[in-house]
């Protein structure tokens, strides 16, 4: 019993600096934001009431959720295809896939956003090329709208979706796949009925990461959206630094953090245990 107690005490002492850092770096500032939300400009819950009645805030919330869902689906689907090549492809295919996964991490989000502007704008490379071959007569609206935001966010988030998928695929029991093939299942049927279901934990993990990241995007929507596709992070910035309406901006931040926390708690409690059985 003494040994067990001493082990617990030692573990607690080792964890104490990390817990203290988390409290000082995350919890304490968050409580400060909560305080702003109920004290500015006047004490009370008026700012939270405004969230339920402000049409602008509601439209931004809906737009953010819509874009985040689309980006999540597209990013996870693209990451799945890339991960299959990375994990199960030939040596040459694996090198190419790994290059495509790792290189984007070396390029800043700002550089990537301006790169997409150069590609997608009315006088960008894509529209110029399509017009030069006579495929279109007028430039396509590929940027300064939700489409441009989705493209830029998807490009940024695909590498983050790859790693949970790779972990799930590498932990597969190859004997199950061989058994399916031995029982007469085609490669395509084995992939959809055996391989994909066995990697669903990686799919859920990737979707969770991409969706949460998508909710907090600021730079990419600001540049590729051109002010026409404001997301929740951009609205918080406008309320705090442009209006200024610190109370409402803080209330939006608190609601966003609570939403993400509830989402994560629900997924870990109800989804993840079932997927790992």
C-alpha angles and dihedrals in degrees: 000000000000091000091051092048092049091049090053092048091050092049090049092051091049091050095044097082091049093048091048090051092050092050094049096041101040117006098046096050090045091054087051090055090048088053091052091051093058100035106040125116089349131355115267143063095287093118091057089049088053090056090060094050105031107102092198094055092046092050091051091050091051092046091049093051092046094050092043092052093048092046091048094052095045095042095049092046092050092043091051092056092047092047093051089056092044095050103032106021130101119281091262092048091049092053092050092046092048090050090052091049100047104036095067089061088064093058121075121239090242093055091048092050093053089045090058090048089056090051101041106034122108090262094033127121096267098049092041092052094046091050093046092057092045096245093126133019097201128039115265118241097244099144139039089046140073092280092061091046092051092049093049095045093046092051091051097046102043094085091052090053093052100069100060088046092049091051091052094046094048091052093057118121103239090202090071091056091046090050091052091050091046091054090058102265115150121237092254094048091047090051096051100036101035113014099044096045090049091055096047092111088061091047091053092046092050092047090050093051095045095045095049092046090049093056092061101043115133115153099048096049091045093054103033095034093053092212091300097094104045113179129200096271090052091050091052089051092050093048094049103036105024109031094023102227104144095170095057092041090052092048091052089050092051093049091049093050092048091048092052091045092051091047093051093045091050094049094048093046102043109018110033098052091051092049094051096052 
